[in-house]
Amino acid sequence: MIGAPFNSAGTTGGVANAPAELREAGLLGALRTRRPDVRDLGDIEVGTPRPTRDPASALLSQESLTVTTTSLRTAVLETVAAGEFPLVLGGDCPVLLGALRGAEDALGDVALVFVDGHEDAWPPDHSTTGEAADCELGLMLAPADLPAELAVQLPTLDPTRVVALGPRDAAELHAADVPSLVSTIALLTDRELRGKSAVPTEVAVGRFRRRGYPWWLHVDLDVLTTAAMPAVDYPQPGGLDWPDLVAITGAAIQPGCVGMTLTIFNPELDADGRQAQRIVSYLADALAETPDMA
């Protein structure tokens, strides 16, 4: 278990508090009831967040993103190389950048099961927020005008090595004249997944396995409906229910899966702690039998 308390809005609040809140909700104990060997490696370094956009890249809090990506890359590399399965607790979804790069450093080419309510492929200079959370999948798929110290830390992801499950922001992308990834990668929307989400996940990971690629599972909790998960910063209509997410996770975490990121929970929107407890239960069940990495 690795905490990555990074908020791409350039603040120390909101989603940055998720790792601490999930620990407080008993995550480590819940995991250890199923897997006594679970270790908590604490939080990585995220630098000093600043809510200002870099004039060249247009990203908010670029220095903090670079520190986060670099330190998480190292932590995941060491964990995977030791034969362990890293669970990375965000924070914001760009923590995926360092996590996937660390897995690549350890294993070579790694595929990605990307479970998210958004495509997250905005060019940074088109993003209305400037947050890297709008951009991380796009940054992995295509070069962007980034400073060298960040660019060298990013993973390289071939479009054939990614499947996106659950995006539902096509109308927003169209309105902003931002190209969708639907013609570039394998992508299934929430409507295509509801009630049958395990099957396409099994198909995707089966394809990765046949091609000899291990894969990483990334879960952004805004893939869920607002009713199922209200504690996210950017709710939108539609989405999956918890049984759909559980089915996707169960189909993805099998031999060949080398790690997982869990992101976007905002404890400030969970006053009674109910959502934190729901996340703890979900993770404890999902990770009861992680693949043997030895």
N, C-alpha and C positions, 0 to 999 in steps of 0.2 A: 504494500500500500504506500503510495507516494502522493503527497499533497502538492498541488500546484496552484497557489492562491493568487492567480493572475486575473485582473480585470482589464479588458482591452479598452474600456472607457477612460483609463488612466487614473483610476481611483483605487483606494484600498478597501472600499466597502462592497456591498452587493455580493455578486458571485464570488468575489475573492474570499469571502468568509465561509464558503461552502465546505472546504475540507475540515475546518475547525468545528463547524456545526454538525457535520456527519460523524466526526469523532465523538462529540458531546452526546449525540443521539445513540451512541453505543455500537458504531459500525465494527470496530475491531473485535469486540466481544462477540458480536453476531457472526462475523466471519469465522472466528476461532471455534465456535460451536460446531461448525461443519468441517473446518480445516485448521486443526490446532497449530500447524506450522506457519500460519500467517504472521508476517512481520510488518510493523509500521516503521517506515524509514523516515518519517517526518516530512517537513516541507522543503521544497527546493527554494533556491534564491530567485527572486523575481525583480530585483533592482528597485528603483524608485519610480513609481508610476507618476506620469504627468499628463494632464488632460489637454495636451496641445498636439496639433498635427505637424508632422515633419514637412517642410516646404517641398522637399524633393519627392518623397514617396507618397505623401498625403496620408500616412498612417498616424493615428493617435498613439501616444506613448510608445514610440518606436524603440527607444532605448530599453524600456522594461520588457518589451516583446523579445528583443535580442537576448537579454540576460536570461529570461525565462526559457527560451528555446535552447540556448546553450547549456544551461544547467540541467534541464530535463533530458536533453539528449544524452548527457553523461550518465545520469541516474538510470535511465532505461537501458542503455548499453550495458552497464555493469550488472543490472538485474537479469537481463536476458542472457548475457554471457555466462552468468552463474547458474543457468538452468531454471530460473524462477519466472513466474508469470506476474508481470507488473500490472497493478490496478492503479491508474493515475486519476486522482480526484481533482477536477478543476473546480473553481475557476471557469474561465471562458474557454470556448472551443478552440482557439488557436494554440492551446497547449498541445493539441494533436501534432503540431509541426515538430516540436522537439521529441515527442514520444515516438513518432513514426521514424524520424531520422535515427534515433538511438537503436531502434529495432533493425533498421537497415544496416547500420554499422556492425551489428552483431551477426546478422544473418544473410546479408545481401538483399536482393529484391524482395520486397514485402508488399502484398496486396492489402486492400482496405475495404472493409465493410463500414460504410459511412451512413449512420442512422441519424437523421436530422430533419427538422421541419423546414429548413432552408437549404438552398444549394450552396450558399457561402462561396460564391465565385465572382463577386463584384470586383472589377478593377478598383484598386484603392482610390484612384482619383475620381471615380464615379460614385463611391460610397457617400451617402448623405451623412453618415455618422463619423466616418473615418476609422471606425473600429476594425481591428483585424478579424474580429468575429464575423464580419461580412465577407471575408476574403480568403480564409485559410485553404479551402479546397482549390480555389483558383490559383493561389500562389504555388501549390504543389504541382499543378498540371501545366502551367505556362509561366515563362519568365516574366518578371515584373521589374520595374525600375526601383530596385532596393539597394541600400548601401551594402557594400561588400561584406561587412561584418555580420549582417543578417543573412544575406543571400547564401553564404557558404554553409550556413547551419541548416538550410532547408532540405527536406527530403525531395527526391525526384520520383514522381508517380506517373507511370505510363497510363493513359486512359483505359487500356484494356485490363488494368489491375485494380479497378475500383468499381464498386457497385454502391449507388446511393439509394437508400430506402426511406421513403416518407416525406420528401420535400413537397411543399404545397404553396410555394411563393411565385408560381409562374406568372400570375397576373401582375404582381408587383414588378417583376423583372421586365415584363413586356412594357409596362407603363413607363419605366425608366430607360427603355431602349438598351437594356443589358442582356446580352445573349444567354439563353438557357444552355445548360450542359446536356440537355436531353438527347441531342444528336451526337454528343461526344463520348459519353460514358453510358454504362448500363444504369438506368434510373427508373424507379417505380414510385409513383406518388402514393399518398395516403389512401386515396380511393382505390388504387389497384391492389393495395395490401390488406385492407381491412378484412378480417375473418379468415385469411389464408396466408398470413405473413411468413409462416415457417417454410412453406414450399419454395418461394423464390429465393429465400436466404439459403436454403439447402442447395438449390441449383447453383447459386453464385459461388458458394464455398467449395462445392464439388468441382466447379470449373477451375478454381484456383488450385485445388489439390492436384487435379490431373496435369496441370501445367507446372507443378513443382513449386508453387509459391506458398509460403506461410502467409498468414493474414493477421491484421490488426482490427479490432472492433472499436469503433468510436460511437458513443451514444450521447447525443445532445437531447436533453429532456424536453426541449420544446417540440420534439416530434409528437408528443402527446397532446391530446385536446386540452384546452384551457380548464375544462371541468376536471380532468384527470390530474393535471399538474398546473395549478395556477401560479406557482412561485417561479415564474420565468419573466425576463424583462421584455420580451417581444412576442406577446401572444398573437395568435391569428386564428381565423375560422378553420374548422376541420381538424384533422389530426387522428392519431391512433389512440386506442385505449390500452390500459395496462396489459390485458391478456395478449394483445398484438405484440407489444414490446417484449414481454416475457417470451413469447414464441420465437421472435427474431433472435433474442439473446441466446436462448437455448439451442437454436439451430446454428448459431455462429460460434459459440464456445464449445468446440470439440477439437480433437487432435488436428493440429495445424494452426490453431489460433494462438498467437504468441503474446497477447496483451490487450488491455482495454482502457479507454478513456471514458470518463463519466463527467459531463459538463452542464453548465448553465443553471443549476439550482441557485436561486437567490433567497437566502434565509430571511432577508428583510421582508419578504412577501409571504412568510410562513410563521405568523405570530404565535400560533398554538403548537408548532412543531410537528404537526401531523404529516406534512409532506416529507420532512426529514426521516420520520419513522417509516414512511412508505418506501422511500429510497433504500433505507437500510435493509428492509425486508427483501426488496427486489434484488439487491446485490448479494445478500447472504444466500438466497436461493440460487441465483444465477451462477455464483462462483463456488457452489458446494463441491463441484467436481471439475476443477480446472484441468486442462490437459497437462500431462506429464511432460515437463520441459527438459528433463534430464537426458 
